[in-house]
Amino acid sequence: MKQEFINTNSHIRQKHFAFTLAEVLITLAVIGIVAALTMPTLVENYKKKEYSTRLKKFYSMMSQAIKLSEIDNGPSGQWIIPTAITDNEGNEDFEKGYDNALSFFNTYFKPYMNIVSTEKVSKEQVGGDKSKPCLRVSLNDGSVFYLSTGNCADIDFDVNGVKPPNETGRDIYKFVFCSNAENSIRNTFSKKENQNFSVYCHQITNRDEALESCTKASYRCPCLLQYDNFEFKDDYPYKL
């Protein structure tokens, strides 16, 4: 007897599956939520790495400029930093003070650095007296620093230039150059007579003190950063 075989595969219809519009929208919404939760952390971590790199570069650049300048101008511990000048009535003469600070910079620093430009701006740019001028120096990586003189030379480094937030502890970090031995020991990081340039570390002697001081006053945070090799650790108290 002859048997017939039926190919059952010919009777099976293939089904094609696809996402519905609702499923696509739900997926996009989930991706958006995850991105919203993770992006701030990613941006923060990126800024920490970028700012750390720029701080290290600035510290190295300034230290190298001082070494080169010492060849022509003698030991940096003997450089004369112009102090405040007063008028006949005993008031500080800001304009003459600025001229002296500019002369100090042009003599001891400018010839030994690669800079883009210099300009006269208000000390208000770094949280100081708006009527007091200071020197702003622009660097080729987009960062700037502000210089004014007194007992030491105050050097405020802004890692991202004139862009906001322009706040100490967040994008502005205070350094000092002190040629006087007593000021060097009191204000700089290493507490040595020959440590003329460093972050501002006034009377701070260990990391715990630096962290507490940074938490209370943001302009003191560079001392904490130098204890941490200019890295932003998890306990750094300010959001970048």
C-alpha positions in Angstrom: 0.0 0.0 0.0 1.3 3.4 -1.0 1.8 5.9 1.8 1.7 9.6 1.4 3.9 11.8 3.5 2.8 15.3 4.1 5.3 18.0 4.7 3.9 19.7 7.7 6.4 22.5 7.6 4.6 24.0 4.6 1.6 24.5 6.9 3.5 26.5 9.5 3.4 30.2 9.2 6.4 32.1 10.5 5.6 34.9 12.9 7.7 38.1 13.1 8.0 39.9 16.4 8.6 43.6 16.9 8.6 46.2 19.7 5.5 48.2 20.1 5.7 52.0 20.4 4.8 51.8 24.1 7.7 49.4 24.7 10.1 51.7 22.9 9.0 54.7 24.9 9.3 52.8 28.2 12.8 51.7 27.3 13.9 55.2 26.4 12.4 56.5 29.6 14.4 53.9 31.6 17.6 54.9 29.8 16.9 58.5 30.5 16.4 57.9 34.2 19.6 55.9 34.4 21.5 58.6 32.5 20.1 61.3 34.8 21.2 59.4 37.8 24.7 58.6 36.6 25.7 61.6 34.5 26.3 64.0 37.4 28.7 61.5 39.0 30.5 61.0 35.6 30.8 64.7 35.1 32.1 65.2 38.7 34.7 62.5 38.3 35.8 64.0 35.0 36.2 67.4 36.5 38.2 66.0 39.4 40.7 64.4 37.0 40.9 67.5 34.8 41.3 69.9 37.8 43.9 67.6 39.4 45.9 67.5 36.2 45.8 71.3 35.8 46.8 71.9 39.5 49.8 69.6 39.2 50.8 71.3 35.9 50.5 74.8 37.4 52.5 73.8 40.5 55.2 72.3 38.3 55.2 75.3 35.9 55.6 77.9 38.7 58.3 75.8 40.5 60.2 75.5 37.3 59.9 79.3 36.6 61.3 80.1 40.0 64.3 77.8 39.4 65.0 79.4 36.1 64.6 82.9 37.6 67.0 82.1 40.4 69.8 81.7 37.8 69.4 85.4 36.8 68.0 86.9 40.0 69.6 85.0 42.8 68.0 82.9 45.5 64.2 83.3 45.6 64.5 83.7 49.4 66.2 87.1 48.8 63.7 88.5 46.3 62.0 91.7 47.4 58.2 91.4 47.5 56.7 94.9 47.4 54.5 95.5 50.5 51.4 97.8 50.7 52.0 101.5 50.0 50.1 104.2 51.8 49.4 107.8 50.9 50.0 110.9 53.0 46.7 110.2 54.9 47.8 106.6 55.7 45.4 105.0 53.3 46.6 102.1 51.1 47.4 103.3 47.6 46.0 100.5 45.5 47.3 101.8 42.2 50.9 102.1 43.3 50.6 98.7 44.9 49.4 97.2 41.6 52.3 98.9 39.7 54.8 97.4 42.1 53.1 93.9 41.9 53.3 94.2 38.1 57.0 95.1 38.2 57.6 92.2 40.6 55.9 89.8 38.2 57.7 91.2 35.1 61.1 90.8 36.8 60.9 87.5 38.5 58.3 85.4 36.7 57.2 86.6 33.2 60.5 86.0 31.4 60.5 82.3 32.6 56.9 81.4 31.7 54.8 80.8 28.6 51.8 83.1 29.0 49.1 84.3 26.6 48.4 87.8 28.1 48.3 89.9 31.2 45.7 92.4 32.2 44.6 94.6 35.2 41.4 93.5 36.9 39.6 93.9 40.2 40.6 91.8 43.1 36.9 91.1 43.4 37.4 88.4 40.8 38.9 86.3 43.5 36.7 87.4 46.4 38.8 90.4 47.4 38.2 94.2 47.6 36.5 95.3 44.4 38.4 98.6 44.5 41.8 96.9 44.7 43.3 96.0 41.4 45.4 92.8 40.7 47.1 91.2 37.8 45.4 88.5 35.8 47.7 86.2 33.8 46.2 84.0 31.1 47.9 80.7 30.2 47.7 78.7 27.0 45.5 75.9 28.4 42.7 78.3 29.2 43.5 78.7 32.9 44.4 82.0 34.6 46.0 83.1 37.8 45.7 86.4 39.7 48.7 88.0 41.5 48.8 90.7 44.1 51.5 91.4 46.7 51.8 92.1 50.4 53.8 90.2 53.0 53.8 87.4 50.4 52.7 87.3 46.8 49.1 85.9 46.7 48.6 83.8 43.6 45.0 82.6 43.0 44.8 79.9 40.3 41.6 79.5 38.4 41.7 76.1 36.7 39.0 76.9 34.1 39.8 80.6 33.5 37.1 83.2 33.7 34.3 80.6 33.3 32.0 80.1 36.3 31.6 79.3 39.1 34.7 81.4 40.0 34.6 80.3 43.6 37.4 79.3 46.0 37.5 75.6 46.7 35.6 74.8 43.5 37.7 76.2 40.6 39.9 78.8 42.4 42.8 77.6 44.5 45.2 79.9 46.5 48.9 79.6 46.3 51.5 81.9 47.9 55.1 82.9 47.2 56.9 84.1 50.4 60.5 85.2 50.2 60.7 86.0 53.9 61.8 82.9 55.9 59.3 83.5 58.7 56.4 83.9 56.3 57.6 80.8 54.4 57.5 78.6 57.5 54.1 80.0 58.6 52.2 80.1 55.3 53.6 77.4 53.0 53.1 73.6 52.9 56.5 72.3 53.8 57.2 74.6 56.8 60.8 75.1 55.6 62.7 78.4 55.1 63.5 77.5 51.5 60.0 76.5 50.5 59.1 79.9 49.0 56.2 78.7 46.7 53.4 76.4 47.6 49.7 76.3 48.3 48.4 78.5 51.1 48.8 76.4 54.3 48.8 79.0 57.1 49.6 77.2 60.4 48.3 73.9 59.2 50.6 70.9 60.1 48.7 67.7 59.2 45.9 66.4 56.9 43.3 66.3 59.6 43.8 70.0 60.3 43.8 70.7 56.6 40.4 68.9 56.1 38.8 70.7 59.0 40.2 74.0 57.8 39.0 73.4 54.2 35.5 72.5 55.5 35.3 75.8 57.4 36.9 78.1 54.8 37.0 77.1 51.2 40.0 79.3 50.4 42.1 77.0 52.6 41.3 73.9 50.6 44.5 73.9 48.5 46.4 72.8 51.6 44.3 69.6 51.8 44.8 69.0 48.1 48.6 69.2 48.4 48.4 66.7 51.3 46.6 64.4 48.8 49.1 65.1 45.9 46.5 67.4 44.3 43.9 64.6 44.0 40.3 65.2 45.0 39.5 62.4 47.5 36.0 61.3 48.5 36.0 63.5 51.6 36.7 66.7 49.7 33.9 68.9 51.0 33.0 70.9 47.9 31.3 69.9 44.7 33.2 70.9 41.6 
